[in-house]
Amino acid sequence: MKSAKNWVWLLLFGSLWGVVEVVVGEYLFAKDVPFASVWLTAWAFLMLAAARGILNEAGSSSAVGAVASLYKLAFAAPYFCHLLGIFFLGMTFDIFATLLLKDKRAQGWKRGLAGVLSAYTGYALFALVITYLARYRPWVAGGWPKVANHIFVGGGYAALVCLAIVPAGYWLGEKGWAALAGHPRWALAGALAVTIVVWTLGGLAG
């Protein structure tokens, strides 16, 4: 990282991802909302893309995912599968953003492609690892039909959403950063304050 101050932005976006995983995710799964993971993935990629619009460096997206995982672990029931899903989304986006978005002026189609590939790959890795390596009982019981449905149906919807979400998030990160560039100290203080509030609310709710 160019500066330790950059970690504040990664903490902010990871925390905003994590709080939605905890609050909205718990509600969606409790109500058994169809394709709940797709809605959460859309928000996750919005945060990942916005963070990448500010700090376009290899490893930054994995760091955002790590913060979101830590938040989920701290303030929600420690479901291994959910933590693994968050980890794979952050990691796969990091890989494809590093490959396709090296240049901040990368065309919009490359940003959309990064979203599509990251979503599909993240869904595929999650389903295969949780079923055939981790041997998580509900997934083992569901077998290949459950795996295929998650990859090709859930992953398909997520990829379609991320085709638009990633360019939008990247644009928001870039434009937001440009607007704040003239007031770096205030911007940093605001990001840190929001992060502290989000973690404090998580602790109080827990």
C-alpha positions as CSV (number, residue, x, y, z in Angstrom):
1,M,0.0,0.0,0.0
2,K,1.2,3.5,-0.8
3,S,0.2,4.8,2.7
4,A,-1.2,3.4,5.9
5,K,-3.9,5.9,5.5
6,N,-5.3,3.9,2.6
7,W,-6.3,1.2,5.1
8,V,-8.9,3.5,6.5
9,W,-10.8,3.4,3.1
10,L,-10.5,-0.4,3.0
11,L,-11.8,-0.6,6.6
12,L,-14.7,1.7,5.6
13,F,-15.9,-0.3,2.6
14,G,-15.3,-3.6,4.3
15,S,-17.3,-2.5,7.3
16,L,-20.1,-1.3,5.1
17,W,-20.1,-4.6,3.3
18,G,-20.0,-6.5,6.6
19,V,-22.9,-4.6,8.3
20,V,-25.2,-5.4,5.3
21,E,-24.2,-9.0,5.5
22,V,-25.1,-9.0,9.2
23,V,-28.3,-6.9,9.2
24,V,-29.8,-7.5,5.7
25,G,-28.3,-11.0,5.3
26,E,-29.7,-12.3,8.5
27,Y,-33.2,-11.0,7.6
28,L,-33.1,-12.4,4.0
29,F,-31.9,-15.9,5.1
30,A,-34.4,-15.9,8.1
31,K,-37.2,-15.2,5.7
32,D,-35.9,-17.7,3.2
33,V,-35.9,-15.0,0.4
34,P,-35.1,-16.6,-3.0
35,F,-31.6,-15.9,-4.2
36,A,-30.8,-14.0,-1.1
37,S,-27.1,-14.4,-1.9
38,V,-27.6,-12.5,-5.1
39,W,-28.8,-9.4,-3.3
40,L,-25.9,-9.6,-0.9
41,T,-23.5,-10.1,-3.8
42,A,-24.7,-7.0,-5.5
43,W,-23.9,-4.9,-2.5
44,A,-20.6,-6.7,-2.0
45,F,-19.5,-5.9,-5.5
46,L,-20.7,-2.3,-5.2
47,M,-18.4,-1.9,-2.2
48,L,-15.5,-3.7,-3.8
49,A,-15.7,-1.7,-7.0
50,A,-16.0,1.6,-5.1
51,A,-13.0,0.8,-3.0
52,R,-11.1,-0.2,-6.2
53,G,-12.0,3.1,-7.7
54,I,-10.2,4.8,-4.9
55,L,-7.3,2.4,-4.4
56,N,-6.6,0.4,-7.5
57,E,-3.9,-2.0,-6.1
58,A,-3.6,-5.7,-6.0
59,G,-4.6,-7.1,-2.6
60,S,-6.9,-4.2,-1.8
61,S,-10.1,-6.1,-2.6
62,S,-9.0,-9.1,-0.6
63,A,-8.4,-6.8,2.3
64,V,-11.9,-5.4,2.0
65,G,-13.3,-8.9,2.0
66,A,-11.2,-9.8,5.0
67,V,-12.7,-6.8,6.9
68,A,-16.3,-7.8,5.9
69,S,-15.6,-11.4,7.1
70,L,-14.2,-10.2,10.4
71,Y,-17.3,-8.0,10.9
72,K,-19.6,-10.9,10.1
73,L,-17.6,-13.2,12.5
74,A,-17.8,-10.6,15.3
75,F,-21.4,-9.7,15.1
76,A,-23.4,-12.7,13.7
77,A,-23.6,-16.4,14.1
78,P,-20.3,-17.8,12.8
79,Y,-21.7,-19.7,9.8
80,F,-18.6,-21.1,8.1
81,C,-20.3,-21.1,4.7
82,H,-21.1,-17.4,4.8
83,L,-17.6,-16.5,5.8
84,L,-16.2,-18.6,3.0
85,G,-18.5,-17.0,0.5
86,I,-17.4,-13.5,1.5
87,F,-13.7,-14.5,1.2
88,F,-14.1,-15.9,-2.3
89,L,-16.0,-12.9,-3.6
90,G,-13.2,-10.5,-2.3
91,M,-10.4,-12.8,-3.6
92,T,-11.9,-13.4,-7.1
93,F,-12.7,-9.7,-7.6
94,D,-9.1,-8.9,-6.5
95,I,-7.8,-11.3,-9.2
96,F,-9.9,-10.1,-12.1
97,A,-9.7,-6.4,-11.1
98,T,-5.9,-6.7,-11.0
99,L,-5.9,-8.4,-14.5
100,L,-8.5,-6.2,-16.2
101,L,-8.4,-2.8,-14.4
102,K,-4.7,-2.1,-14.1
103,D,-5.3,1.2,-15.9
104,K,-7.7,3.5,-14.1
105,R,-9.0,4.6,-17.5
106,A,-10.0,1.0,-18.4
107,Q,-13.1,0.9,-20.6
108,G,-16.5,0.3,-19.1
109,W,-16.8,-3.1,-20.7
110,K,-13.7,-4.3,-18.9
111,R,-15.2,-3.2,-15.6
112,G,-18.4,-5.1,-16.4
113,L,-16.4,-8.2,-17.5
114,A,-14.5,-8.1,-14.2
115,G,-17.8,-8.2,-12.4
116,V,-19.2,-11.1,-14.4
117,L,-16.0,-13.2,-14.1
118,S,-15.6,-12.5,-10.4
119,A,-19.2,-13.4,-9.7
120,Y,-19.2,-16.6,-11.6
121,T,-15.8,-17.7,-10.3
122,G,-16.7,-16.8,-6.7
123,Y,-19.9,-18.7,-6.8
124,A,-18.2,-21.7,-8.5
125,L,-15.3,-21.8,-6.0
126,F,-17.6,-21.5,-3.1
127,A,-20.0,-24.3,-4.2
128,L,-17.2,-26.7,-5.1
129,V,-15.1,-26.1,-2.0
130,I,-18.0,-26.2,0.5
131,T,-19.3,-29.4,-1.0
132,Y,-16.4,-31.5,-2.1
133,L,-13.5,-30.2,0.1
134,A,-15.1,-28.8,3.3
135,R,-17.8,-31.5,3.1
136,Y,-20.3,-29.2,4.7
137,R,-23.3,-31.4,5.4
138,P,-26.2,-29.4,3.9
139,W,-24.2,-29.0,0.6
140,V,-23.1,-32.7,0.6
141,A,-26.7,-33.7,1.1
142,G,-27.8,-31.5,-1.8
143,G,-25.1,-33.0,-4.1
144,W,-24.4,-31.9,-7.6
145,P,-27.9,-30.5,-8.3
146,K,-27.4,-28.0,-5.5
147,V,-23.9,-27.1,-6.7
148,A,-25.1,-26.7,-10.3
149,N,-28.0,-24.5,-9.2
150,H,-25.8,-22.3,-7.2
151,I,-23.2,-21.9,-9.9
152,F,-25.3,-21.6,-13.0
153,V,-28.6,-20.1,-11.7
154,G,-27.5,-18.0,-8.7
155,G,-24.1,-17.3,-10.3
156,G,-25.9,-16.3,-13.5
157,Y,-28.1,-13.8,-11.8
158,A,-25.2,-12.4,-9.8
159,A,-23.1,-12.1,-12.9
160,L,-25.8,-10.2,-14.7
161,V,-26.3,-7.8,-11.8
162,C,-22.5,-7.3,-11.4
163,L,-22.2,-6.5,-15.1
164,A,-23.9,-3.1,-14.2
165,I,-22.9,-2.9,-10.5
166,V,-19.1,-3.0,-10.9
167,P,-18.9,-0.1,-13.5
168,A,-21.3,1.9,-11.3
169,G,-19.3,1.3,-8.1
170,Y,-16.0,2.0,-9.8
171,W,-17.4,5.3,-11.1
172,L,-18.7,6.2,-7.7
173,G,-15.3,5.5,-6.1
174,E,-13.4,7.5,-8.7
175,K,-15.8,10.5,-8.7
176,G,-16.2,10.5,-4.9
177,W,-12.4,10.4,-4.5
178,A,-11.9,13.2,-6.9
179,A,-14.4,15.3,-5.0
180,L,-12.7,14.6,-1.7
181,A,-9.2,15.0,-3.0
182,G,-9.2,18.7,-2.1
183,H,-9.9,18.0,1.5
184,P,-7.9,14.8,2.3
185,R,-7.8,15.3,6.1
186,W,-11.6,15.8,6.3
187,A,-12.2,12.9,4.0
188,L,-10.0,10.6,6.0
189,A,-11.6,11.8,9.3
190,G,-15.1,11.2,7.9
191,A,-14.2,7.7,6.7
192,L,-12.7,6.8,10.0
193,A,-15.7,8.2,11.9
194,V,-18.2,6.2,9.8
195,T,-16.1,3.1,10.3
196,I,-16.1,3.6,14.1
197,V,-19.9,4.2,14.1
198,V,-20.6,1.0,12.1
199,W,-18.5,-1.2,14.4
200,T,-19.9,0.5,17.5
201,L,-23.5,-0.2,16.3
202,G,-22.5,-3.8,15.5
203,G,-21.3,-4.2,19.1
204,L,-24.4,-2.6,20.6
205,A,-26.7,-4.7,18.4
206,G,-24.8,-7.9,19.3
